[in-house]
Amino acid sequence: MEEKKSLTAEEFRSTLWELSSESYREFHAGLLPGTEKIMGVRVPELRKLARQVAKGDWQSFLSLPDEGWYEEIMVKGMVIGYASMDRERRMQELDAFVPRIDNWAVCDCCASTCKFIQKDREAWYPWLLEKRNQGTEFSIRFAVVALMDYYTDETWLEQLLEIYGGIRHEAYYVKMGVAWAVSLCYVRFPERTEEWLKEQHLDVTTHNMAVQKIRDSRRVSREKKEELKALKR
């Protein structure tokens, strides 16, 4: 799709429909329970569109009205990640975007597009804590996934474990997001994370999810997976 300064919402939506597949829509809908407005466009195609938009008049694009289609929202989130803008503008755009997230796929794919965080972690850390503190299912998950993607190293490990251990929310995708993040901590820092798990900072459900995610990892030996069964609560 060639980016046009006068791109309309209808033109963009028409492009998405041209890329859609009914078979993929049916498959992907099964992965997104509760999400009804799905066209059926694969993520690589959405990323390609987002990159093209980000090279053009992305400001006008982000202000376009949409009809709440999964793919429309996904591309807008990706454009925020890909477009060239200063930190203040990007925070403003994400402040408006994050409340629109209503499924794990948009959350995780858009968080993974925010690679600018990696180069500016000190500045983005308070913003991510603010999203965590907003207390909604996908604001928390967005913060957790971004922290997992860009902060899981020796410098930030203890702060991450403290954050994950302090999250109490009954939504499934929050619990699974925390479990996923803890499993990555284990893969990179197994001794410290195992010690932390034994201290039982997580609620029981999230704790057991985290142990299972670790045991599912291909980067954990078969022998260690057997040992980790003892950590289940």
C-alpha angles and dihedrals in degrees: 000000000000111000114240126193088224095049110153129208089245093054092050093047090049089054090052092050090051089057095044127110124201093210092051091045090056092047095047094044087062089060093050108053111193094021106112106166100074122142097188106246118153119241096244089058091049091050091050091052092046092052091050092049091047090059092055137039096331092158092065091041094056090052094053115115116243137194097233097262113162092235094049092054092043093054092048090054091048092049089056087056098045103038122093109248138133122266095256093054092045092052090050092051092047091046087059095040105047095065088058093061111107104161139047096245097059089042097052099037093049093045089052089053092058093087091146086079090069091064095044105034099146091056096045097044096080090046091054091048088053090055090049090051093052085079101214120131099250099032087060093044092048090054093046094048092047091048089049093048099046110021108042099118139103093273095057103027099103092047091050093050090050091051094047092046091052097053114106114175130135097216113114095224092053091052093046091046091053091045090052092049092049090050090057090050087054094049091052099033106021101165096049094042093048089051089050092049090052088057087062101225094157128074112262097258095048091043092055091045089053093050090050092048089053091049090050092055118109088212093067119081121244090242092052092048089058091050092050091062086080090065093065113111 
